[in-house]
Amino acid sequence: MKPFDVYSLYDIEPVRGVGSYVYDKDGVEYLDFYGGHAVISIGHAHPHYVEAISQQVSRLGFYSNSVENSLQEEFARRLGEASGYADYSLFLCNSGAEANENAIKLASFHTGKSKVLALRKAFHGRTSGAVAATDNPSIVAPFNRTSNVEFAPLNDLSAVEEKLRSGEFCAVIVEGIQGVSGIYAPTNEFLQGIRRITTELGVVMIMDEIQSGYGRTGDFFAHQYAAVRPDLITAAKGIANGFPMGAVLISPMFEARKGMLGTTFGGNHLACSAALAVLDVIEEERLVENARTMGEILLKELRSEPRLKEVRGRGLMIGLEIDGSAAEFRRRLLKEHHVFTGGAGATTVRLLPALNIGEREVERFLTEFRKLINE
Protein backbone atom coordinates (compact mmCIF):
# COMPACT_ATOMS: atom_id res chain seq x y z
CA MET A 1 0.00 0.00 0.00
CA LYS A 2 1.09 3.58 -0.63
CA PRO A 3 -0.42 7.01 0.04
CA PHE A 4 -3.34 8.09 -2.17
CA ASP A 5 -1.75 10.48 -4.66
CA VAL A 6 -3.75 13.69 -4.13
CA TYR A 7 -0.98 16.09 -3.08
CA SER A 8 1.56 17.97 -5.18
CA LEU A 9 4.73 17.55 -3.15
CA TYR A 10 8.04 19.38 -2.99
CA ASP A 11 10.98 16.98 -2.91
CA ILE A 12 11.97 18.27 0.53
CA GLU A 13 11.24 16.53 3.82
CA PRO A 14 11.56 18.55 7.01
CA VAL A 15 12.59 16.22 9.84
CA ARG A 16 13.15 18.76 12.62
CA GLY A 17 11.88 22.23 13.50
CA VAL A 18 12.84 24.95 15.97
CA GLY A 19 10.96 28.22 16.17
CA SER A 20 10.44 29.51 12.62
CA TYR A 21 13.03 27.20 11.07
CA VAL A 22 12.83 23.64 9.79
CA TYR A 23 15.68 21.31 8.77
CA ASP A 24 15.88 18.44 6.30
CA LYS A 25 17.74 15.14 6.85
CA ASP A 26 20.96 16.74 5.60
CA GLY A 27 20.68 19.58 8.11
CA VAL A 28 19.79 22.24 5.53
CA GLU A 29 17.92 25.12 7.21
CA TYR A 30 14.71 26.62 5.81
CA LEU A 31 12.86 29.70 7.03
CA ASP A 32 9.23 28.70 7.59
CA PHE A 33 7.01 31.60 6.56
CA TYR A 34 3.93 29.45 6.08
CA GLY A 35 3.61 27.38 9.25
CA GLY A 36 1.93 24.47 7.49
CA HIS A 37 -1.18 26.48 6.45
CA ALA A 38 -1.18 28.80 9.53
CA VAL A 39 -1.11 25.84 11.92
CA ILE A 40 2.24 26.55 13.61
CA SER A 41 1.18 29.51 15.71
CA ILE A 42 3.86 29.49 18.44
CA GLY A 43 6.74 28.05 16.43
CA HIS A 44 8.11 24.55 16.04
CA ALA A 45 9.03 22.60 19.19
CA HIS A 46 8.34 25.43 21.62
CA PRO A 47 9.75 24.16 24.95
CA HIS A 48 6.58 24.88 26.95
CA TYR A 49 4.43 23.13 24.35
CA VAL A 50 6.72 20.10 24.23
CA GLU A 51 6.75 19.82 28.01
CA ALA A 52 2.98 20.18 28.34
CA ILE A 53 2.04 17.48 25.86
CA SER A 54 4.85 15.18 27.04
CA GLN A 55 3.64 15.37 30.62
CA GLN A 56 0.02 14.87 29.61
CA VAL A 57 0.63 11.83 27.40
CA SER A 58 2.63 10.24 30.20
CA ARG A 59 -0.45 10.55 32.44
CA LEU A 60 -3.42 10.06 30.12
CA GLY A 61 -3.48 10.67 26.38
CA PHE A 62 -7.13 9.94 25.73
CA TYR A 63 -10.48 9.02 27.09
CA SER A 64 -13.85 9.58 25.49
CA ASN A 65 -16.39 12.34 26.10
CA SER A 66 -18.43 9.98 28.28
CA VAL A 67 -16.45 11.09 31.36
CA GLU A 68 -15.61 14.41 32.97
CA ASN A 69 -12.57 16.19 31.57
CA SER A 70 -11.46 19.18 33.63
CA LEU A 71 -8.99 20.17 30.89
CA GLN A 72 -11.97 21.01 28.66
CA GLU A 73 -13.42 23.20 31.40
CA GLU A 74 -10.11 24.98 31.89
CA PHE A 75 -9.56 25.49 28.18
CA ALA A 76 -13.08 26.86 27.68
CA ARG A 77 -12.56 29.35 30.50
CA ARG A 78 -9.14 30.43 29.25
CA LEU A 79 -10.25 30.75 25.62
CA GLY A 80 -13.28 32.80 26.66
CA GLU A 81 -11.05 35.21 28.56
CA ALA A 82 -8.42 35.45 25.83
CA SER A 83 -10.90 35.99 23.00
CA GLY A 84 -13.38 38.29 24.74
CA TYR A 85 -16.18 35.71 24.53
CA ALA A 86 -16.35 34.54 28.14
CA ASP A 87 -20.16 34.34 28.02
CA TYR A 88 -20.12 31.91 25.06
CA SER A 89 -20.02 28.10 25.26
CA LEU A 90 -17.45 25.88 23.57
CA PHE A 91 -17.76 22.72 21.48
CA LEU A 92 -14.48 20.99 20.62
CA CYS A 93 -13.85 18.82 17.58
CA ASN A 94 -10.87 17.84 15.41
CA SER A 95 -10.61 20.20 12.44
CA GLY A 96 -11.83 23.41 10.86
CA ALA A 97 -14.14 21.56 8.50
CA GLU A 98 -15.78 19.79 11.44
CA ALA A 99 -16.12 23.08 13.27
CA ASN A 100 -17.97 24.57 10.30
CA GLU A 101 -20.15 21.47 9.93
CA ASN A 102 -21.21 21.72 13.55
CA ALA A 103 -21.79 25.48 13.36
CA ILE A 104 -24.06 25.04 10.34
CA LYS A 105 -25.88 22.20 12.08
CA LEU A 106 -26.45 24.36 15.17
CA ALA A 107 -27.82 27.17 13.03
CA SER A 108 -30.21 24.79 11.29
CA PHE A 109 -31.37 23.26 14.58
CA HIS A 110 -31.89 26.73 16.05
CA THR A 111 -33.89 28.23 13.18
CA GLY A 112 -35.56 25.14 11.74
CA LYS A 113 -34.36 26.18 8.28
CA SER A 114 -32.00 24.42 5.90
CA LYS A 115 -30.36 26.95 3.57
CA VAL A 116 -26.95 28.57 4.11
CA LEU A 117 -25.60 31.66 2.40
CA ALA A 118 -21.85 31.63 1.72
CA LEU A 119 -19.65 34.02 -0.22
CA ARG A 120 -18.04 33.72 -3.62
CA LYS A 121 -14.49 32.30 -3.52
CA ALA A 122 -15.09 31.03 0.03
CA PHE A 123 -13.30 28.01 1.44
CA HIS A 124 -14.84 26.30 4.48
CA GLY A 125 -13.39 22.78 4.37
CA ARG A 126 -13.67 19.41 2.66
CA THR A 127 -16.30 17.51 4.65
CA SER A 128 -19.78 17.23 3.19
CA GLY A 129 -21.52 20.40 4.36
CA ALA A 130 -18.35 22.48 4.51
CA VAL A 131 -17.36 21.63 0.95
CA ALA A 132 -20.90 22.42 -0.24
CA ALA A 133 -20.38 25.92 1.19
CA THR A 134 -17.01 26.20 -0.57
CA ASP A 135 -17.08 28.01 -3.90
CA ASN A 136 -14.78 25.68 -5.80
CA PRO A 137 -16.59 23.23 -8.11
CA SER A 138 -13.43 21.18 -8.66
CA ILE A 139 -13.53 19.81 -5.10
CA VAL A 140 -17.31 19.40 -4.84
CA ALA A 141 -18.40 15.85 -5.64
CA PRO A 142 -21.88 15.18 -7.03
CA PHE A 143 -22.83 13.89 -3.56
CA ASN A 144 -22.00 17.30 -2.07
CA ARG A 145 -23.99 19.40 -4.51
CA THR A 146 -27.09 20.78 -2.85
CA SER A 147 -29.69 23.47 -3.33
CA ASN A 148 -29.28 24.27 0.37
CA VAL A 149 -26.26 26.52 -0.28
CA GLU A 150 -26.25 29.75 -2.26
CA PHE A 151 -23.47 32.28 -2.79
CA ALA A 152 -23.21 36.08 -2.84
CA PRO A 153 -20.21 38.28 -3.72
CA LEU A 154 -17.85 39.38 -0.96
CA ASN A 155 -18.52 42.93 0.26
CA ASP A 156 -21.80 43.19 -1.69
CA LEU A 157 -24.20 43.85 1.17
CA SER A 158 -27.21 44.46 -1.06
CA ALA A 159 -26.81 41.02 -2.65
CA VAL A 160 -26.56 39.39 0.76
CA GLU A 161 -29.60 41.25 2.04
CA GLU A 162 -31.67 40.38 -1.02
CA LYS A 163 -31.07 36.66 -0.51
CA LEU A 164 -31.57 36.70 3.25
CA ARG A 165 -34.89 38.53 2.96
CA SER A 166 -36.30 35.49 1.15
CA GLY A 167 -36.72 33.98 4.63
CA GLU A 168 -35.19 30.65 3.56
CA PHE A 169 -31.79 30.85 5.26
CA CYS A 170 -30.70 29.54 8.63
CA ALA A 171 -27.26 31.16 8.45
CA VAL A 172 -24.72 33.22 6.59
CA ILE A 173 -21.08 32.12 6.90
CA VAL A 174 -18.20 34.54 6.34
CA GLU A 175 -14.42 34.10 6.64
CA GLY A 176 -12.61 36.64 8.79
CA ILE A 177 -10.30 37.00 5.80
CA GLN A 178 -10.63 34.78 2.75
CA GLY A 179 -7.38 32.83 2.74
CA VAL A 180 -7.47 30.22 -0.02
CA SER A 181 -8.88 32.68 -2.57
CA GLY A 182 -5.95 35.07 -2.12
CA ILE A 183 -6.24 37.07 1.16
CA TYR A 184 -9.37 39.13 0.59
CA ALA A 185 -10.93 40.82 3.62
CA PRO A 186 -14.55 41.73 4.25
CA THR A 187 -14.88 45.42 4.98
CA ASN A 188 -15.96 46.56 8.43
CA GLU A 189 -19.11 48.01 6.89
CA PHE A 190 -19.93 44.68 5.23
CA LEU A 191 -19.63 42.73 8.48
CA GLN A 192 -21.56 45.36 10.40
CA GLY A 193 -24.29 45.27 7.76
CA ILE A 194 -24.52 41.49 7.91
CA ARG A 195 -24.79 41.66 11.70
CA ARG A 196 -27.60 44.19 11.46
CA ILE A 197 -29.56 42.25 8.83
CA THR A 198 -29.14 38.83 10.45
CA THR A 199 -30.25 40.19 13.81
CA GLU A 200 -33.32 41.74 12.22
CA LEU A 201 -34.26 38.58 10.31
CA GLY A 202 -33.34 35.96 12.90
CA VAL A 203 -30.60 34.49 10.72
CA VAL A 204 -27.49 33.07 12.42
CA MET A 205 -24.20 34.86 11.68
CA ILE A 206 -21.25 32.42 11.51
CA MET A 207 -17.69 33.74 11.36
CA ASP A 208 -15.18 31.25 10.01
CA GLU A 209 -11.96 32.26 11.80
CA ILE A 210 -10.17 29.00 11.12
CA GLN A 211 -7.26 30.60 9.28
CA SER A 212 -7.71 34.26 10.22
CA GLY A 213 -8.26 33.78 13.95
CA TYR A 214 -6.18 33.05 17.00
CA GLY A 215 -4.17 36.25 16.92
CA ARG A 216 -3.06 35.99 13.32
CA THR A 217 -4.32 39.41 12.23
CA GLY A 218 -3.21 41.31 15.34
CA ASP A 219 -6.51 40.91 17.12
CA PHE A 220 -7.68 37.61 18.57
CA PHE A 221 -10.24 37.22 15.79
CA ALA A 222 -10.21 39.16 12.52
CA HIS A 223 -13.88 40.16 12.81
CA GLN A 224 -13.12 42.08 16.02
CA TYR A 225 -11.67 44.90 13.90
CA ALA A 226 -15.27 45.51 12.81
CA ALA A 227 -16.58 45.46 16.40
CA VAL A 228 -19.23 42.82 15.65
CA ARG A 229 -20.21 39.79 17.73
CA PRO A 230 -21.26 36.82 15.60
CA ASP A 231 -23.55 34.11 16.90
CA LEU A 232 -21.08 31.33 16.12
CA ILE A 233 -17.31 31.48 15.63
CA THR A 234 -15.25 28.59 14.29
CA ALA A 235 -11.55 28.11 15.00
CA ALA A 236 -8.85 25.52 14.26
CA LYS A 237 -5.42 25.79 12.52
CA GLY A 238 -3.23 27.51 15.15
CA ILE A 239 -5.38 26.51 18.12
CA ALA A 240 -3.06 23.65 19.16
CA ASN A 241 0.13 24.30 17.12
CA GLY A 242 -0.16 21.16 15.03
CA PHE A 243 -2.24 18.87 17.21
CA PRO A 244 -5.57 18.28 15.38
CA MET A 245 -8.23 20.41 17.03
CA GLY A 246 -11.22 22.52 16.07
CA ALA A 247 -13.69 24.59 18.05
CA VAL A 248 -17.06 26.31 17.85
CA LEU A 249 -17.67 29.31 20.12
CA ILE A 250 -21.43 29.37 20.72
CA SER A 251 -23.58 32.35 21.69
CA PRO A 252 -25.78 32.09 24.79
CA MET A 253 -28.84 32.21 22.51
CA PHE A 254 -28.29 28.53 21.63
CA GLU A 255 -29.70 25.90 23.97
CA ALA A 256 -27.79 22.64 24.24
CA ARG A 257 -29.52 19.29 24.45
CA LYS A 258 -27.98 15.90 24.98
CA GLY A 259 -26.88 14.25 21.75
CA MET A 260 -27.25 17.37 19.61
CA LEU A 261 -23.53 17.32 18.77
CA GLY A 262 -20.88 14.74 19.40
CA THR A 263 -17.38 13.51 18.60
CA THR A 264 -15.06 10.68 19.60
CA PHE A 265 -11.71 12.45 19.56
CA GLY A 266 -12.73 16.09 19.93
CA GLY A 267 -11.50 17.82 23.08
CA ASN A 268 -9.44 14.84 24.24
CA HIS A 269 -6.91 15.21 27.03
CA LEU A 270 -3.85 15.53 24.82
CA ALA A 271 -5.53 18.03 22.50
CA CYS A 272 -6.63 20.22 25.42
CA SER A 273 -3.14 20.14 26.93
CA ALA A 274 -1.68 21.24 23.60
CA ALA A 275 -4.25 24.02 23.25
CA LEU A 276 -3.70 25.25 26.81
CA ALA A 277 0.04 25.40 26.18
CA VAL A 278 -0.59 27.49 23.07
CA LEU A 279 -2.72 29.95 25.06
CA ASP A 280 0.00 30.13 27.72
CA VAL A 281 2.59 31.12 25.12
CA ILE A 282 0.29 33.54 23.29
CA GLU A 283 -0.44 35.36 26.54
CA GLU A 284 3.01 35.23 28.16
CA GLU A 285 4.88 36.24 25.01
CA ARG A 286 2.22 38.73 23.87
CA LEU A 287 1.96 37.12 20.47
CA VAL A 288 -1.23 38.86 19.35
CA GLU A 289 0.54 42.17 19.75
CA ASN A 290 3.66 40.75 18.08
CA ALA A 291 1.61 39.62 15.08
CA ARG A 292 0.33 43.16 14.68
CA THR A 293 3.79 44.73 15.03
CA MET A 294 5.63 42.31 12.74
CA GLY A 295 2.76 42.44 10.27
CA GLU A 296 2.94 46.20 10.07
CA ILE A 297 6.67 46.01 9.31
CA LEU A 298 6.19 43.37 6.64
CA LEU A 299 3.28 45.16 4.99
CA LYS A 300 5.11 48.49 4.92
CA GLU A 301 8.25 46.97 3.39
CA LEU A 302 6.40 44.79 0.89
CA ARG A 303 4.15 47.63 -0.26
CA SER A 304 7.27 49.56 -1.20
CA GLU A 305 8.31 46.84 -3.66
CA PRO A 306 7.56 48.17 -7.18
CA ARG A 307 7.54 44.68 -8.74
CA LEU A 308 4.60 43.54 -6.62
CA LYS A 309 1.21 44.22 -8.21
CA GLU A 310 -0.64 44.30 -4.87
CA VAL A 311 -0.11 43.47 -1.20
CA ARG A 312 -3.17 42.44 0.79
CA GLY A 313 -3.75 41.37 4.35
CA ARG A 314 -3.54 42.24 8.00
CA GLY A 315 -1.12 41.19 10.72
CA LEU A 316 0.63 37.96 9.73
CA MET A 317 -1.91 36.94 7.10
CA ILE A 318 -0.54 38.45 3.89
CA GLY A 319 -1.09 37.90 0.18
CA LEU A 320 1.46 39.08 -2.41
CA GLU A 321 0.15 39.49 -5.95
CA ILE A 322 2.99 38.88 -8.37
CA ASP A 323 3.36 39.18 -12.12
CA GLY A 324 3.57 35.57 -13.29
CA SER A 325 3.15 32.13 -11.77
CA ALA A 326 3.01 32.10 -7.99
CA ALA A 327 3.68 28.36 -7.99
CA GLU A 328 6.96 28.78 -9.86
CA PHE A 329 7.97 31.76 -7.72
CA ARG A 330 7.30 29.78 -4.55
CA ARG A 331 9.23 26.78 -5.88
CA ARG A 332 12.28 28.91 -6.58
CA LEU A 333 11.99 30.73 -3.25
CA LEU A 334 12.04 27.35 -1.54
CA LYS A 335 14.67 25.56 -3.61
CA GLU A 336 17.07 28.43 -4.23
CA HIS A 337 16.49 30.64 -1.17
CA HIS A 338 15.29 28.11 1.41
CA VAL A 339 12.06 29.90 2.36
CA PHE A 340 8.69 28.17 2.73
CA THR A 341 5.63 30.16 1.60
CA GLY A 342 2.12 29.22 0.48
CA GLY A 343 -0.09 29.74 -2.53
CA ALA A 344 -3.57 31.16 -2.98
CA GLY A 345 -4.60 31.19 -6.62
CA ALA A 346 -2.47 31.40 -9.72
CA THR A 347 -0.64 34.65 -8.94
CA THR A 348 -0.75 35.06 -5.14
CA VAL A 349 1.99 34.10 -2.68
CA ARG A 350 0.58 33.60 0.81
CA LEU A 351 2.49 34.35 4.04
CA LEU A 352 1.31 32.77 7.31
CA PRO A 353 4.36 32.61 9.60
CA ALA A 354 4.32 31.75 13.30
CA LEU A 355 3.03 34.55 15.52
CA ASN A 356 6.34 34.74 17.39
CA ILE A 357 8.56 35.68 14.46
CA GLY A 358 10.99 38.49 15.21
CA GLU A 359 12.88 41.11 13.29
CA ARG A 360 15.56 38.55 12.38
CA GLU A 361 13.05 36.36 10.55
CA VAL A 362 11.36 39.35 8.91
CA GLU A 363 14.68 40.69 7.64
CA ARG A 364 15.76 37.31 6.33
CA PHE A 365 12.49 36.84 4.49
CA LEU A 366 12.64 40.31 2.94
CA THR A 367 16.26 39.80 1.86
CA GLU A 368 15.60 36.48 0.13
CA PHE A 369 12.30 37.65 -1.34
CA ARG A 370 13.90 40.76 -2.84
CA LYS A 371 16.74 38.75 -4.33
CA LEU A 372 14.29 36.62 -6.24
CA ILE A 373 11.71 39.20 -7.29
CA ASN A 374 14.38 41.60 -8.51
CA GLU A 375 16.20 39.09 -10.71
N, C-alpha and C positions, 0 to 999 in steps of 0.2 A: 504494500500500500504506500501511496505517496500523497502529499497535500493536493487538494483540489486546486487547479491552476487558475485562480481568479485574480491574482495580484500581479501587477507589474513591479518587478523587484530590481533594486540596485544591487550590483554584485559586491556589496559591502555588508559585513556582519559585525555590528557592535557587540562586544562581549563584556564590556565593563563601562561604567559611567560614574563620573564624579561631578557634582554641580551641573554646569552647563556644557560639559565635555563628555564625549564618548570615545572609546578606543576599540580598534579592531584587534584581531588575534596577533597581528604583527606589532602592536603597540602604537599604531598611527593615531594621532589625536585629531578629532573633529569637533568643531564648535557646533553645538546643537541649538539652532535658532527656530526649532519647530516643536520640540518636546513631544514627539509622537502624537500629533494632532491635538495639541494643547493639553495633553494629559499630565505631563511632568510639570507640576505647578511649583514645587519647592526644590527642584533640582534632583539629579540622580544621586541615590545612595546618601541622602541627608542623614547624618548620624542619629538625630532624634527619631526620625522615621524608622530607620533600621532597628534601633533599640526597641521601639514600641512594638513593632510587629513581631520581632524575635521573642520578646518576653511573652506576648500574648499567645503565639503559636506553641510555646513551650508549656503553657497552662491549659488552653482550650482553643482550638482553631475554629471549631464549628459545633453548633447545635441548632436545631430547627426553631422556627418561630412558634412552636407549641409550648415554649417555656419562657419565663421572664429573662430579660437580657438588659441589665442595668447600663451596659455600654450604649444601647440605643437611646435610653432616657438621657444619658449624659450628652450624647452627640446632638440630640434634638435640642436640648437646652442651649448648648454652646453655639450651634448653628443659628438658632433663633436670635441670640444676642449679637453674634457677629454680623448677621445679615440685616438686622433691623426688623425681623419678622417674628418676634418672640411670641406673639399671640396666635401664630399659625401652627398647624399640626404637620407632622412629617411622616411620609411613607417612603421606605427604603427599598430599592430594587437593585438591579445589577448593571444597568446601562442606560444611556440617554434615550435610546429607542423605547425601552421598557418604561422609562419615566413618562415619555410622551404618550404611550399607549394608555397608561393608567390615568394620566391627566384627562385625556379625551373620554375615557370611560366614566370618570367621575363627573365630568360635565354632562354627559348623556344621561347618567343616572339622575343627576340633580334637576335637569330641565325636562326630562322625558322626551327629548328630541334627538334626532340622529345625525343631522348634517353638521359638518365642520367647514369653516371658511379658513383657508390658508392663503399664503401670498405667493405670487409668481417668483420663481427661482428659489423657493424655500427648500431646505433640507431638514427633515425631522427624524430620519433613521430608516432602518431597513426591515423592521418587523412589519406585520401586515397593515395595521392602521397607520403607523408612522410613515411607511413608504407610500401609502395612498395619499397622504398629505404632503408628500414631497414632489415638487414640480420637476420631475426628470423621468420622462417616459421610458428611457432605456433601462431603468432599474425596477420598473413597475411590471410585475408579471400579470397575465390575464386574471389570475385569482385575486389580485390586489385592486383591480380596477373597480370603482364603485361610484355610484351617483351621489353618495353621501358626502363627498368632498368637492368643493368648488374653490376657485382661486380668484384673487383680485391683485392688481398691481401694488407693489410696495409704494408707500407714501401717497396713494391715491385714496384719500378719505371718502370722497363722494362715492367711489365705486364700492368701497367696503360698506358704507352706510346703505346704499341701494340694495345690496344683497341681504344685509342683516334685517332690513325692514320687511323682508318677505315673511318673517316669523318662523322660518324653517330651521334655524341654526341653533345648536346647543352651545357652540363655542367658536371663537376666532383664535387662532394660534399664530404667534409672531415671534421671530427670533430677535434677541436683543441686538445682535448685528448678524446679518446673513454672512456666514463664513464660507461655505462651499461655493456659493455663487460668485465670490470675489470681494468680500468685505464691503458690504453695502448696509448702511445704518438707517433704521427708521428715524424720521425727524421727531423731535420732542412734540411738535404740534400733532403729528400723526398718532403717536401713542396716546397723547392726551385726548384726542378726538375719539379714538377707539374706546378709551376708558369711559368717556361720557356717553357714547352711544350704547355700549354694552350694558352699562348700569341702567340706562333708561329702558332698554328692551328686555332686560333679564337674560342676557346672553353672557356666558362665562368667558372671561378674558384669560387666556393662557400665554405666559411668556416662556418661550424656550430659551433658557440661558445655559444650555449645555456646553457650548463653546465659548460664549461671551461672558459667562458668569464667573463667580469665585475669584473676584479681584482682578480679572484679566484686563478690564478697561480702565482701571483706576478708581472704580467704585465697586462695591461688592457684587452688584448686578448691574448690567448695562442700562436697564430700564430706569434705574434710580436717577440717572441724569435728567430724566423727564418728569421726575417727582410724581410717578403714578404707582398705584398698588394693585397689581393684578390679582385675580382670584386664585390662580394656580401658577406656580413657578417650577420649572423642571431644571434639574442640575445633574451633571455627571462629569466627564472628562477629568478636570483637575481636582475633583473632590477627594480623591484618595491616592493621588500621585502615582497611578499605575495599577493599583488594586481595583478590580472591576466593581464599580458602585454607581448607582443612580439614585435620585431622590425627587420627590414631589413635595413642595411646600404648599400647604392646603389652608385656604382661608377658613375662618371660623364659621362661615355661612354653610359649609358642608357638614352633614351629619353622618358619622361613621356607623356602619352596622356590621355585625360579624359576618365574615365571608365575602364582603363586598370586593375587597382586593386581597391578593395573597401572592406569596413567592416562597420558594424553597431556600434559596441562597441569600436573598436580599437582607441586608442589615445583619449579617452574621458577625460573630465576635471578632474575627480577624479584620473584616472590612471596616467595622466601627473603630477598631484600634488604629488602623491606617488613617482613617478620616479624622480622628481626634488628633493624631500626630500632625497632620497637615494643618489643622486649625491652630494648633499650638505654634507652629512655625510661622504661619501667616500673621498671627497676632504679635508674637515676640519679636519678629524681625521686620514688622511693619511693611509687609509685602504688597498690600493694596496701594499704599502710598508710594512704594518703590516702583510699582508698575506704572503709576501715573507719571512719576518723575523721569524714569528711563524712557517711557513712551514719548514724552514731550521732546526729549533730546533726539531720539530716533526720527520722529516725524519732522522736526525742524531741519535736521541734516538731510534727510532723504528728499524733502520738498525743495531743497536747493539744488538737487541734481538735475541738470537740464535734459539729460537723456531719458529720464522717466516721464512717461506721458501723464501719470496721475498717481498720487499717494493718498490712500484712503485708510481710515481706521481711527482707533482711539486706544490709548494705553498701549498694551503689548499685544494688540490684535490689529495687524497692519497688512494692507494689500498694496503691492507695487505693480502698477500697470506698465509693462514694458513694450517696446516695439519689436515684435517677433515672438518666437515660441518660448513660453515660460518653461515648458518641460525641458527644452534643450538648455536654456539658461541655468535652470536648477541643476541639471546633470553636470554641467561644467563647473558650477559653483561648488558642487560636492566633490567631484573627481579631481579638479585642478586646484581648488582653494580650500577644500576640507571644511565646508560649511553646509550643514543640513538646513533646508528650508522646505516649504510646502507649496502646493499648487492650488489654484482655485479658478478653473476655466483656462482657456487656451493662452491667455496673455497676462495672467496675474500670478505673481509670486507672493506667497502667504507667509507671514512671520508670526510665530506663536511661541516665543521663548519662555523659559521658566520665569516666574515672577521675581525671582531673586537675582537676576542678572545685574551686573554692576557696570561701571564705566569701562572696565577692561574688556568685557565681552562686547559692549556696544562699539567700542573703538575697533576691536578686531573685526567685527562684522562689517563695519563701514569701510575699513581698509580693503578687505578682500572683495566686497561688493563693488567698490569703485574701480578696483583693478580690472574686474571683468567687464563692467558695463562701459568702461571708457576705452576698451581695446579697439 
